[in-house]
Amino acid sequence: MVLWDDNEHTYEYVITMLMDVCKMTPEQAFGHAVEVDAQKKTVVFAGELEHAEHIQDLILNYGPDPLLPASKGSMSATLEG
C-alpha cells in the first residue's frame, strides 16, 4: 500500500495516523513521514490483499488534520500490485 504526499497534513498527523492504523513505532512512523515528504510516496504496508484493503480503508477514513484548517480530509493511499 502506498501513502501519497500532500500539503494538507502535518508530520504529527502522519506519524499519529501510521502508529494508529499500521501499528508502527514512533521511529518507523517518523521514517515514513520523512519519506512521503521527500519522495512524495511511501510504502506503508505489504501483505495479503484483504488486510491491505482494510488498512487502506482506515487511512482513507482517518479524517482531516486538526492542526491545519486547510485540511479537508484524509490522506490518499492506493493499493499497488
N, CA, C and O of each residue as an XYZ file, in Angstrom:
324
protein
N       0.833     -1.168      0.000
C       0.000      0.000      0.000
C       0.881      1.235      0.000
O       1.845      1.335      0.759
N       0.533      2.155     -0.854
C       1.318      3.385     -0.995
C       0.548      4.549     -0.385
O      -0.624      4.763     -0.695
N       1.210      5.288      0.473
C       0.680      6.526      1.045
C       1.265      7.674      0.235
O       2.474      7.734      0.016
N       0.402      8.587     -0.209
C       0.813      9.683     -1.091
C       0.902     11.003     -0.338
O       0.108     11.275      0.562
N       1.871     11.810     -0.717
C       2.110     13.113     -0.097
C       1.051     14.128     -0.513
O       0.460     14.025     -1.588
N       0.827     15.086      0.338
C       0.018     16.262      0.023
C       0.450     17.383      0.953
O       1.323     17.189      1.800
N      -0.144     18.532      0.803
C       0.221     19.677      1.645
C      -0.835     19.960      2.710
O      -0.853     21.043      3.295
N      -1.709     18.995      2.962
C      -2.811     19.209      3.897
C      -2.661     18.436      5.203
O      -3.604     18.361      5.991
N      -1.474     17.856      5.440
C      -1.284     17.063      6.651
C       0.103     17.307      7.228
O       1.092     17.340      6.497
N       0.168     17.476      8.532
C       1.430     17.727      9.227
C       2.162     16.407      9.493
O       1.589     15.323      9.388
N       3.432     16.536      9.836
C       4.211     15.368     10.248
C       3.530     14.687     11.434
O       3.466     13.460     11.497
N       3.023     15.485     12.371
C       2.377     14.935     13.551
C       1.188     14.058     13.172
O       0.990     12.980     13.732
N       0.402     14.540     12.210
C      -0.751     13.768     11.736
C      -0.294     12.449     11.126
O      -0.814     11.388     11.472
N       0.676     12.514     10.221
C       1.152     11.312      9.531
C       1.686     10.299     10.543
O       1.363      9.113     10.476
N       2.495     10.772     11.468
C       3.081      9.877     12.468
C       1.990      9.233     13.330
O       1.994      8.018     13.534
N       1.076     10.033     13.825
C      -0.006      9.507     14.661
C      -0.872      8.535     13.886
O      -1.215      7.468     14.396
N      -1.231      8.889     12.656
C      -2.075      8.031     11.843
C      -1.394      6.689     11.574
O      -2.034      5.643     11.680
N      -0.107      6.706     11.230
C       0.600      5.453     10.952
C       0.750      4.596     12.215
O       0.697      3.368     12.145
N       0.935      5.241     13.351
C       1.003      4.485     14.611
C      -0.352      3.852     14.923
O      -0.414      2.698     15.347
N      -1.430      4.598     14.715
C      -2.779      4.095     14.998
C      -3.203      3.009     14.009
O      -3.653      1.936     14.410
N      -3.058      3.291     12.739
C      -3.592      2.427     11.692
C      -2.673      1.248     11.379
O      -3.135      0.113     11.263
N      -1.385      1.514     11.245
C      -0.437      0.474     10.832
C       0.334     -0.128     12.001
O       1.171     -1.011     11.815
N       0.046      0.357     13.202
C       0.699     -0.145     14.422
C       2.225     -0.020     14.360
O       2.952     -0.892     14.836
N       2.693      1.080     13.766
C       4.134      1.352     13.680
C       4.628      1.955     14.981
O       3.858      2.538     15.744
N       5.923      1.807     15.226
C       6.555      2.507     16.332
C       6.686      3.982     15.936
O       6.593      4.315     14.754
N       6.901      4.861     16.912
C       7.118      6.263     16.557
C       8.287      6.446     15.583
O       8.228      7.291     14.690
N       9.330      5.666     15.754
C      10.500      5.781     14.874
C      10.164      5.339     13.461
O      10.559      5.998     12.499
N       9.441      4.235     13.317
C       9.038      3.767     11.984
C       8.119      4.791     11.320
O       8.297      5.120     10.147
N       7.152      5.287     12.059
C       6.198      6.251     11.521
C       6.910      7.538     11.102
O       6.594      8.106     10.056
N       7.863      7.997     11.906
C       8.622      9.191     11.543
C       9.400      8.957     10.252
O       9.448      9.837      9.393
N      10.002      7.793     10.107
C      10.739      7.472      8.880
C       9.846      7.527      7.653
O      10.255      8.032      6.608
N       8.633      7.014      7.772
C       7.696      7.068      6.649
C       7.217      8.499      6.393
O       6.993      8.875      5.242
N       7.060      9.290      7.437
C       6.671     10.696      7.265
C       7.753     11.455      6.501
O       7.446     12.256      5.618
N       8.995     11.209      6.833
C      10.105     11.848      6.117
C      10.114     11.386      4.662
O      10.273     12.195      3.748
N       9.941     10.075      4.454
C       9.982      9.541      3.091
C       8.835     10.065      2.237
O       9.055     10.433      1.083
N       7.619     10.107      2.772
C       6.497     10.594      1.972
C       6.669     12.072      1.650
O       6.248     12.525      0.586
N       7.277     12.823      2.549
C       7.533     14.237      2.295
C       8.602     14.423      1.218
O       8.452     15.266      0.333
N       9.660     13.651      1.289
C      10.784     13.806      0.348
C      10.526     13.141     -0.999
O      10.853     13.701     -2.045
N       9.934     11.938     -0.973
C       9.771     11.160     -2.209
C       8.357     11.247     -2.788
O       8.092     10.739     -3.878
N       7.461     11.891     -2.055
C       6.054     12.070     -2.432
C       5.222     10.808     -2.311
O       4.031     10.820     -2.622
N       5.838      9.709     -1.860
C       5.095      8.487     -1.568
C       5.947      7.602     -0.681
O       7.167      7.751     -0.615
N       5.281      6.671      0.005
C       5.984      5.696      0.826
C       5.124      4.444      0.931
O       3.898      4.530      1.014
N       5.756      3.302      0.928
C       5.041      2.037      1.084
C       4.866      1.782      2.585
O       5.842      1.612      3.316
N       3.615      1.759      3.026
C       3.339      1.623      4.459
C       2.822      0.246      4.843
O       2.741     -0.075      6.029
N       2.470     -0.575      3.851
C       2.009     -1.926      4.152
C       2.204     -2.814      2.944
O       1.937     -2.416      1.810
N       2.672     -4.015      3.198
C       2.766     -5.057      2.171
C       2.264     -6.343      2.803
O       2.758     -6.763      3.849
N       1.296     -6.958      2.177
C       0.747     -8.184      2.735
C      -0.472     -8.640      1.975
O      -0.681     -8.251      0.826
N      -1.273     -9.462      2.613
C      -2.462    -10.021      1.992
C      -3.430     -8.920      1.556
O      -3.588     -7.905      2.235
N      -4.069     -9.143      0.411
C      -4.958     -8.143     -0.175
C      -6.070     -7.723      0.783
O      -6.347     -6.532      0.924
N      -6.702     -8.678      1.435
C      -7.804     -8.342      2.335
C      -7.341     -7.420      3.468
O      -8.034     -6.463      3.815
N      -6.178     -7.708      4.037
C      -5.639     -6.870      5.110
C      -5.241     -5.502      4.554
O      -5.473     -4.479      5.198
N      -4.647     -5.484      3.366
C      -4.257     -4.219      2.732
C      -5.478     -3.343      2.471
O      -5.426     -2.129      2.670
N      -6.575     -3.951      2.028
C      -7.804     -3.189      1.787
C      -8.343     -2.606      3.093
O      -8.853     -1.486      3.116
N      -8.229     -3.364      4.167
C      -8.679     -2.879      5.481
C      -7.827     -1.682      5.930
O      -8.361     -0.674      6.391
N      -6.509     -1.801      5.791
C      -5.604     -0.700      6.157
C      -5.893      0.523      5.303
O      -5.939      1.643      5.811
N      -6.089      0.309      3.999
C      -6.402      1.419      3.101
C      -7.684      2.123      3.547
O      -7.737      3.352      3.583
N      -8.703      1.355      3.882
C      -9.964      1.933      4.329
C      -9.772      2.766      5.596
O     -10.346      3.848      5.719
N      -8.977      2.271      6.525
C      -8.706      3.025      7.758
C      -7.987      4.335      7.456
O      -8.311      5.368      8.041
N      -7.015      4.301      6.549
C      -6.282      5.522      6.170
C      -7.228      6.514      5.510
O      -7.247      7.693      5.864
N      -8.016      6.032      4.546
C      -8.906      6.919      3.788
C     -10.017      7.519      4.643
O     -10.620      8.525      4.268
N     -10.285      6.905      5.788
C     -11.339      7.401      6.675
C     -10.796      7.994      7.973
O     -11.554      8.214      8.917
N      -9.502      8.253      8.026
C      -8.889      8.756      9.250
C      -9.307     10.195      9.558
O      -9.306     10.617     10.714
N      -9.657     10.930      8.528
C     -10.152     12.290      8.731
C      -9.107     13.355      8.502
O      -7.934     13.053      8.284
N      -9.537     14.604      8.551
C      -8.634     15.731      8.311
C      -7.657     15.951      9.469
O      -7.850     15.453     10.578
N      -6.621     16.700      9.176
C      -5.615     17.056     10.177
C      -6.153     18.207     11.016
O      -6.370     19.297     10.487
N      -6.374     17.993     12.308
C      -6.928     19.062     13.146
C      -5.980     20.244     13.334
O      -6.406     21.315     13.766
N      -4.695     20.056     13.012
C      -3.726     21.143     13.167
C      -3.683     22.083     11.958
O      -3.084     23.156     12.027
N      -4.318     21.680     10.852
C      -4.320     22.508      9.636
C      -5.750     22.803      9.196
O      -6.464     21.898      8.763
N      -6.170     24.050      9.300
C      -7.525     24.396      8.863
C      -7.782     24.056      7.391
O      -8.922     23.783      7.017
N      -6.738     24.069      6.550
C      -6.896     23.770      5.124
C      -7.098     22.285      4.852
O      -7.459     21.904      3.739
N      -6.871     21.454      5.844
C      -7.010     20.012      5.664
C      -8.494     19.659      5.558
O      -9.264     19.885      6.491
N      -8.880     19.109      4.422
C     -10.291     18.815      4.165
C     -10.652     17.342      4.346
O     -11.830     16.986      4.368
N      -9.638     16.489      4.475
C      -9.944     15.075      4.618
C      -8.687     14.267      4.871
O      -7.630     14.804      5.204
N      -8.831     12.977      4.704
C      -7.746     12.040      4.958
C      -6.682     12.084      3.869
O      -6.863     12.719      2.831
N      -5.588     11.410      4.119
C      -4.543     11.278      3.117
C      -4.986     10.248      2.070
O      -5.939      9.500      2.282
N      -4.274     10.227      0.937
C      -4.557      9.267     -0.123
C      -3.658      8.051      0.032
O      -2.474      8.168      0.347
N      -4.242      6.886     -0.195
C      -3.492      5.635     -0.162
C      -4.035      4.730     -1.255
O      -5.248      4.595     -1.418
N      -3.129      4.113     -2.000
C      -3.559      3.246     -3.085
C      -2.911      1.870     -2.943
O      -1.822      1.722     -2.389
N      -3.615      0.879     -3.460
C      -3.089     -0.473     -3.499
C      -2.283     -0.618     -4.782
O      -2.760     -0.280     -5.866
N      -1.082     -1.113     -4.655
C      -0.220     -1.316     -5.813
C       0.019     -2.798     -5.964
O       0.257     -3.503     -4.984
N      -0.044     -3.266     -7.186
C       0.067     -4.690     -7.430
C       1.434     -5.133     -7.719
O       1.663     -6.321     -7.945
